[in-house]
Amino acid sequence: MSLDPIYRWAEANGYPVSEEHLVIEGVPTQIVPSPGPLADEAIRSAGTLDYEGVSVRVVRPEYLIALYLAPGAGTSKGRERAAALLELPDLNRALLDEILSRHGIEKPPLG
């Protein structure tokens, strides 16, 4: 998927491009296409939070864990991040297990 149309639109509307970033209201922002169905699902199910008066969409930690553990994405840094997220007190383990099962990802041990 080419992001060229997004970059052309941004430049035409006064958002400068610096290397691979669009500079939006002074904030370098990188636009990255979804790598597959798991990421698509994570994006669709993202929650909306308020950050200093601005609505932002945030991917659920259960999806971040699945993305870090997905075949082909597994790096030692990703596994460390997944392990840290597994320690969250409000983690929905049933949701995580369902996501992992649906996408054929091995379940991590209970922590």
C-alpha positions in Angstrom: 0.0 0.0 0.0 1.4 3.3 -1.0 1.2 6.2 1.4 2.0 8.7 -1.3 -1.5 10.1 -1.6 -1.5 10.9 2.1 1.8 12.7 1.9 0.7 14.7 -1.2 -2.5 15.7 0.6 -0.6 16.7 3.7 1.8 18.9 1.8 -1.1 20.5 -0.2 -2.8 21.3 3.1 0.2 22.9 4.8 1.5 19.9 6.7 5.2 19.7 6.0 7.0 16.4 5.5 10.3 15.8 7.3 11.9 12.5 6.3 9.2 9.9 6.8 7.2 12.1 9.2 4.3 14.5 8.6 4.6 17.4 10.9 1.1 17.9 12.3 0.8 21.0 14.6 4.5 20.8 15.3 4.5 17.0 16.2 6.4 14.6 13.9 3.9 11.9 13.1 4.6 8.7 11.2 1.8 7.1 9.2 2.2 3.3 9.0 -0.1 1.0 7.0 -1.6 -1.9 8.9 0.5 -5.1 8.4 -2.4 -7.5 8.5 -5.7 -8.8 9.9 -4.6 -8.7 13.6 -3.5 -5.1 13.3 -6.7 -4.2 11.4 -8.7 -5.7 14.2 -6.6 -3.9 16.9 -7.2 -0.6 15.1 -11.0 -1.2 14.7 -11.4 -2.1 18.4 -9.2 0.8 19.8 -10.7 2.8 22.6 -11.1 6.6 22.6 -9.4 8.4 25.5 -9.0 12.1 26.3 -5.5 13.4 26.3 -5.2 17.0 27.4 -8.6 17.8 25.8 -7.9 15.9 22.6 -9.7 12.6 21.8 -7.1 10.0 20.9 -7.6 6.3 19.9 -5.6 3.8 21.8 -5.1 0.1 21.0 -6.0 -2.2 23.9 -3.1 -3.8 25.7 -4.5 -7.3 24.8 -4.0 -6.5 21.1 -0.5 -5.0 21.8 0.5 -8.3 23.5 -0.8 -10.3 20.5 1.0 -8.0 18.0 4.2 -8.4 20.0 3.9 -12.2 20.1 2.6 -12.7 16.5 4.8 -15.0 14.3 7.2 -12.9 12.3 7.0 -10.0 14.7 8.6 -11.6 17.7 11.7 -9.8 18.7 13.3 -10.0 22.2 12.2 -6.3 22.7 8.7 -7.2 21.7 8.6 -10.2 24.1 9.9 -8.0 26.9 7.1 -5.5 26.2 4.5 -8.3 26.0 5.7 -9.6 29.4 5.4 -6.1 30.9 1.9 -5.7 29.6 0.9 -9.2 31.0 1.5 -7.7 34.4 -1.2 -5.0 34.1 -3.8 -5.5 36.8 -6.7 -4.7 34.5 -5.6 -7.0 31.7 -8.5 -8.9 30.3 -6.9 -12.4 30.1 -10.0 -14.0 28.6 -10.0 -11.4 25.7 -6.3 -11.9 25.2 -6.7 -15.7 25.0 -9.5 -15.3 22.5 -7.5 -12.9 20.3 -4.4 -15.2 20.4 -6.5 -18.3 19.7 -8.3 -16.7 16.8 -5.1 -15.6 15.2 -3.2 -18.8 15.9 -0.7 -17.2 18.3 0.8 -19.3 21.1 -0.5 -18.3 24.5 2.2 -16.9 26.9 2.4 -18.5 30.4 0.4 -17.0 33.2 2.5 -14.4 35.0 
